[in-house]
Amino acid sequence: MVSKIYIMSMKDSKLTLSKASHFLNIHPKTLQKMDRDGRLKAFRTKTNRRYYLKSQLQKIKDKIDKERDVKFLYNILKLVKKYYY
């Protein structure tokens, strides 16, 4: 029987730590910390190097982008309130 993780990795592209950090626009150390904390589990190569699945990172990127949009809109509303009310 083929494991679910193996099937996912066959269909999905793998990204190194450096490429994953560029994809998310965050520092590589942040990704390493997220792995240690268990917030974003990295897969490991035979030589114990981290790699991530692009679909896994896309979910995180969507959350990050949504948070950035909310913060941006909140700041715009504060400016509008400050100058117009």
Secondary structure, 3 states (H helix, E strand, C coil): CCCHHHHHHHHCCEEEHHHHHHHHCCCHHHHHHHHHHCCCCCEECCCCCEEEEHHHHHHHHHHHHHHHHHHHHHHHHHHHHHHHC
